[in-house]
Amino acid sequence: MPNLDRIDDTVLALLLLGLHDDDRAWKGFDWDAMDRLHEKGYITNPVGKAKSVAFTPEGKKRAEELFETLFGDGEPGA
């Protein structure tokens, strides 16, 4: 059984790759994961015609932390 929290953390971090307009991200990920991220309060509701979602302030901060943890090189300031 997959660890859904780890999947959600990874999707949240990867949403930063499509960041635009300061807090919006393209919603090209698994719908179930996007729904869970919305339920956790990290992004706006992904259901709708818009091609992107907005990070909540907490969600953007968490995404940045996760991105550094998962994909950073461990070098301060890098």
N, C-alpha and C positions, 0 to 999 in steps of 0.2 A: 504494500500500500504506500503510495507516495506521501511525503510529508508536505501537506498543503501550505503550511506556514512558510516553509523554506521556498516553495514555488512562488508564493505571494511576495516574499521578500525580494526574490530575484526579479520578478516582473516589475515591482515597484522601483527597484534600482534601475532597470533597463528603460523604464519610461523616461528617465532623464535624457536618454539619447535622442529622443524626439521633442525635447523641450523647445518651446517657442512662446513668444509674447509673455515672457517672464514666469508664467506659472501653468502654461497649458502644454499638454503632451499628446501626440498622436496615439490613438487607441487601437493599435494593431496587434493586440495580444488576446489570448484565450478569454472568452467571455466569462467563464466561471471565475477565473482569477480576478478579472476586472470587477465583477460583482462583489467578490469577497473584499477587495481593496476598498470599494465604496462602503460596504457594510462596516469596515473597520475605521472609516472616517478619513481615509487618506486621499481620496479623489472624489470628484463630483460624480453624479449618476452617469454611468456610461451608456445608458439606454437613450437613444434619440438619434436625430439625423446629423448632429455635429460629428465631425471626424476626429475631434479631440476632446479630452477631459481636462479639467483644471485640478491641480494639486490643492489640497487644503494646506494652510501653513505648516501644520504638523506633518502632513504627508510629504511635502517637499523636503523638510528637514530630515525626516526619516529616510527618504529616498537618497539624499546626499550622503548620509551616514552609511547606509547599506552599500551604495556604489563604491565608496572608499574602502569599506571592509571587504567586499567581494572582488573588486577589480583594481583597487589601488596597488601601487608598488611598495607601499610601506615607507616611502621616503617623505619626511616632513616637508610640507610646502610644495610637493610635486603635483 
